[in-house]
C-alpha cells in the first residue's frame, strides 16, 4: 500500500498532525519507541498559558485555546500562575509581569495562594488565573483515536533506519518493514535533523536542550492541589503541584545530543538551591527525577511546512517545550498547506513558521 502521508514520530507533534492529515488522505504514523509520547511529550510540565513563548508561538497558543477548552470535552483544568522575585530581581520580574500580562499582588495575597512563601525573601509577586493544567495523555489519546477513526494506522516500535526518494514517492524502512508514501512528515522531535539527513534533506540546525525535574512530597504536608504554578523571576526555577506531590525544576537549557534524557543531579541541586530561599519548607527528600529534551530551531520558533529542497518532505519540528500548547493550531496549519487552503493565521505568522525562513 502507498500511503498519502507517512509521519515519523509519535509525540504530540506527530499525533496531532496525523489527526488533521487523516481528514485528507491515508496516514501511517511510525514511532521508534514501544509507547507513544515517550520522550519530550511524556515529560512535559503540562501547563497551558497563552502568553508563554516566542511572539510567533504565542499566536499559535491563542489559535489553539478553543480546541483545548472545548474539543472532546476539553483538556484544561484551572491552575493559575504566580511569579516571585527577590529584592535584587526587580528588573527581571518587571519584564516577566509585562510579558505574561500578570497582575502584581501583595505578599499577604501571595501567601494566601501559596502559604510556604518566605516573607523575608520574597520581595515581589504577581499572579493571574489565566493558566491551566493540560491533560497531556488525554490529548494524545484523543488525536490517536481520530487517526484510527479516519482509517489511519499507528505503529510503535518502528524505528526508521532508511529513507529513499524517487520522484513522487518515498520509501521508508523501519527494521525489516518497508513502506511507501507520497509525503513524509518529520515530527521526530530531538531526532528531526537526523531524520532529515536520512532523507537527503538539509538539516535545520535544531538544538535539543535538557530540562530536569524533581518530584518531592507536598511541602509541610500541605494540600497543594489548589496552588498555582510558581516560577522564579526570569524563569530561573519553577515549581508545580502534581497529583498531590510537588515538582521543582531548575528550568535549565543545557545542550544535549538526542537520547533518552535523564536528570543531572548537580543541576537539580543547583536549581533547588535557587528555589529554596523563596519558601519556608526545606527540601529534605526527593522521590523521583527525570529530564526531557526541548528542541529548538535556530530562531526558537517552530518549523512547520515543506522543506524548500524537497516539498514532499514536511517539517513539524522545533516545538521547544511548546508542543502541547501549540498542537491544535500547528497541526491545522500543516494540513491547510497540504490541502491548499488559506490559513486562519496572519501571513506574517505563517512566514515566521515556514522552513523557507532558513534558506
C-alpha positions in Angstrom: 0.0 0.0 0.0 1.2 3.5 -0.8 0.2 6.0 1.9 -0.6 9.6 1.3 1.2 10.7 4.5 3.9 8.8 6.5 4.6 10.5 9.8 7.8 9.8 11.7 7.4 10.5 15.4 4.7 9.6 17.9 4.8 12.6 20.2 2.3 15.3 20.4 3.5 16.8 17.1 3.1 13.6 15.2 -0.2 12.5 16.5 -1.8 16.0 16.2 -0.6 16.4 12.7 -1.6 12.8 11.9 -5.2 13.5 13.1 -5.5 16.6 10.8 -3.9 14.9 7.8 -6.1 11.8 8.3 -9.0 14.0 7.1 -7.2 14.5 3.8 -5.9 11.0 3.0 -4.3 7.8 4.2 -2.0 8.1 7.2 0.7 5.9 8.7 2.4 7.0 11.8 5.7 5.4 12.9 7.1 5.7 16.5 10.5 4.4 17.3 9.7 3.6 20.9 7.3 1.0 22.2 5.0 3.7 23.5 3.7 6.9 22.1 4.7 10.3 23.7 7.7 8.6 25.3 10.4 11.3 25.2 9.7 15.1 25.5 5.9 14.7 25.2 5.8 12.3 28.1 7.9 14.7 30.3 6.0 18.0 29.9 5.2 20.5 32.7 1.7 20.3 31.2 0.7 23.9 31.6 -1.3 26.0 29.0 -0.5 29.7 29.3 -1.4 31.8 26.2 1.4 34.3 26.5 4.2 31.9 27.2 6.8 31.7 24.5 8.2 33.5 21.4 5.7 36.0 19.9 5.1 33.7 17.0 4.5 30.8 19.4 2.0 33.0 21.3 -0.1 33.3 18.2 -0.2 29.5 17.9 -1.2 29.3 21.6 -4.0 31.7 21.0 -5.2 29.8 18.0 -5.1 26.6 20.0 -7.0 27.7 23.0 -10.5 27.0 21.8 -9.6 23.4 20.9 -8.0 22.8 24.3 -11.0 24.3 26.0 -13.8 22.5 24.1 -12.7 19.6 21.8 -13.9 16.3 23.2 -15.0 18.0 26.4 -11.7 19.9 26.8 -8.4 19.0 28.3 -7.8 22.0 30.6 -8.4 22.5 34.3 -7.8 25.6 36.4 -4.3 26.1 37.8 -3.2 29.8 37.8 0.4 31.2 37.6 2.5 33.1 40.0 5.9 34.7 39.6 8.0 35.8 42.5 11.2 37.7 42.8 13.8 38.8 45.4 14.8 42.3 46.1 17.7 42.0 43.6 15.4 40.8 40.7 13.2 43.8 40.2 14.1 44.4 36.5 13.7 40.8 35.5 10.5 40.5 37.5 9.0 43.6 35.8 9.8 42.1 32.4 8.0 38.8 33.3 5.0 40.7 34.5 4.8 42.7 31.3 5.4 39.7 29.0 2.9 37.4 30.7 0.3 40.0 31.5 0.4 39.3 35.2 -1.1 41.4 38.0 1.2 42.4 40.8 -0.1 41.3 44.2 1.0 41.9 47.8 2.8 39.3 49.9 -0.2 38.5 52.0 -2.3 37.7 49.0 0.6 35.7 47.5 0.9 33.7 50.8 -2.8 33.1 50.7 -2.4 31.3 47.5 0.9 29.6 48.4 1.4 29.6 52.2 5.0 28.4 52.1 6.4 31.6 50.5 9.1 33.1 52.7 8.1 36.7 53.6 11.8 37.5 54.4 13.0 36.6 50.9 10.0 37.2 48.5 10.1 40.9 47.7 7.5 40.9 44.9 4.8 38.7 43.5 2.5 38.7 40.5 -0.4 36.4 39.6 -3.2 35.6 37.2 -5.6 32.8 36.9 -5.4 32.5 33.0 -3.2 29.4 33.2 -4.4 25.8 33.1 -3.2 22.3 33.7 -3.3 20.4 30.4 -4.2 16.7 30.4 -1.4 15.7 28.0 -2.2 11.9 28.0 -5.8 12.6 27.1 -4.9 15.0 24.3 -2.5 12.4 22.8 -5.1 9.7 23.0 -7.8 11.9 21.5 -5.6 12.5 18.5 -4.7 8.8 18.1 -8.4 7.9 18.2 -9.1 10.4 15.5 -6.3 9.0 13.3 -7.7 5.5 13.7 -11.3 6.6 13.2 -10.3 8.1 9.9 -8.7 4.8 8.8 -5.1 5.7 9.7 -2.5 3.3 11.2 -0.3 4.0 14.3 2.7 1.7 14.7 5.0 1.9 17.7 8.4 0.1 18.0 9.1 1.1 14.4 12.5 2.9 14.3 13.2 4.4 10.9 16.5 3.2 9.5 16.5 4.2 5.9 14.7 6.8 3.7 15.0 7.0 -0.1 13.2 9.1 -2.6 12.1 8.7 -6.1 10.1 11.4 -7.9 6.6 11.3 -6.3 7.3 8.5 -3.9 9.2 7.9 -0.6 10.5 4.5 0.5 10.9 4.2 4.3 12.4 1.3 6.1 11.8 0.5 9.8 13.5 -2.6 10.9 12.5 -5.4 8.5 9.4 -3.5 7.3 9.3 -1.2 4.3 6.7 1.4 3.5 5.8 3.8 0.6 4.2 7.2 0.8 3.7 10.3 -1.3 4.6 12.6 1.5 6.9 12.2 4.6 6.2 14.3 7.7 9.2 14.7 10.0 7.8 15.0 13.6 10.8 13.3 15.2 11.5 15.8 18.0 15.1 15.8 19.0 15.9 13.4 16.2 14.3 15.6 13.4 17.6 16.7 11.9 18.7 13.1 11.9 15.6 12.0 10.0 16.2 14.8 7.5 19.7 13.7 6.9 18.4 10.1 6.3 16.1 11.6 3.7 18.7 13.7 2.0 17.1 16.9 3.2 19.2 19.8 4.5 19.1 19.8 8.4 17.9 22.9 10.2 20.5 23.0 13.0 17.9 22.0 15.6 19.3 22.1 19.2 18.0 19.7 21.9 18.2 21.3 25.3 17.8 19.3 28.5 15.4 20.2 31.3 15.3 18.3 34.6 12.6 17.8 37.1 12.5 16.6 40.8 9.4 15.2 42.4 9.0 15.5 46.2 6.3 15.2 48.8 4.0 18.1 49.3 5.9 20.8 51.3 5.0 20.7 55.0 2.2 18.2 54.3 0.1 20.9 52.7 -2.7 20.1 50.3 -1.1 21.6 47.2 -3.9 20.7 44.8 -5.2 24.3 44.5 -1.8 26.1 44.5 -0.8 27.9 41.2 2.3 27.1 39.3 5.2 29.0 40.9 8.1 30.5 38.8 11.1 32.4 39.9 11.9 35.7 38.1 13.5 35.1 34.7 12.3 31.5 34.9 15.4 30.6 37.0 13.4 27.8 38.5 9.7 26.7 38.7 7.5 24.5 40.9 4.1 23.0 40.3 1.6 20.7 42.1 1.3 17.2 40.6 -1.1 14.5 41.8 -0.6 15.6 45.5 3.1 16.0 45.2 5.3 19.0 44.4 7.6 19.3 41.3 10.6 21.6 41.2 12.7 22.2 38.1 15.9 24.2 37.7 14.5 25.3 34.3 17.9 24.7 32.7 18.6 24.6 29.0 21.7 22.5 28.7 22.7 21.4 25.2 22.5 17.6 24.6 22.6 15.1 21.8 19.3 13.3 21.0 19.0 10.5 23.6 16.7 9.1 26.3 17.4 12.0 28.7 17.9 11.8 32.4 18.3 14.4 35.1 21.7 15.7 36.1 21.9 15.5 40.0 24.2 18.6 40.2 22.0 20.7 38.0 19.0 19.6 40.1 20.8 20.6 43.3 21.7 24.0 41.9 18.1 24.6 40.9 16.7 23.5 44.2 19.2 25.9 45.8 17.8 28.7 43.8 14.2 27.8 44.8 14.9 27.1 48.5 15.2 30.7 49.8 11.8 31.6 48.4 10.0 29.1 50.7 9.8 28.2 54.3 9.7 24.5 53.9 13.1 22.8 53.4 13.6 20.3 50.7 14.6 17.1 52.5 13.5 14.3 50.3 13.2 13.7 46.5 11.1 10.7 45.4 12.0 10.7 41.7 13.7 12.7 39.0 13.6 12.8 35.2 14.5 15.0 32.3 13.3 15.8 28.8 14.8 17.4 25.7 13.2 20.6 24.5 14.3 21.0 20.9 14.6 24.5 19.4 15.2 25.8 15.9 17.9 28.5 15.5 15.4 31.3 16.0 13.5 29.4 18.7 10.3 29.3 16.6 8.5 26.1 15.5 9.2 24.9 11.9 6.0 23.9 10.1 5.8 23.2 6.4 7.5 21.8 3.3 11.3 21.6 3.0 12.5 24.1 0.4 14.7 21.5 -1.2 12.1 18.7 -1.2 8.5 20.0 -1.0 7.1 16.5 -0.3 9.1 16.4 3.0 7.2 18.2 5.7 8.8 19.6 8.8 6.8 19.6 12.1 9.7 20.3 14.4 11.3 22.7 16.8 8.5 22.7 19.4 10.9 23.7 22.1 8.7 22.8 25.0 5.6 24.4 23.5 4.4 21.3 21.6 1.2 20.7 23.7 0.2 24.3 23.9 0.5 24.8 20.1 -0.5 21.4 18.8 -4.1 22.2 17.5 -3.1 25.3 15.6 0.2 23.9 14.4 -1.4 20.7 13.0 -4.2 22.7 11.3 -1.5 24.9 9.6 0.3 21.9 8.2 -3.0 20.4 7.0 -4.1 23.7 5.5 -0.9 23.7 3.5 -1.4 20.2 2.3 -5.0 20.9 1.3 -4.1 24.2 -0.5 -6.3 26.1 2.0 -5.5 29.6 3.3 -4.6 29.5 7.0 -6.6 31.5 9.6 -3.2 32.6 11.0 -1.9 36.0 9.8 0.5 35.7 6.8 3.5 37.0 8.8 3.0 34.3 11.4 2.8 31.6 8.7 6.0 33.0 7.2 7.6 33.0 10.7 6.9 29.3 11.0 7.9 28.2 7.4 11.1 26.3 6.8 11.8 28.8 4.0 13.0 31.3 6.5 16.2 29.4 6.9 17.1 29.4 3.2 
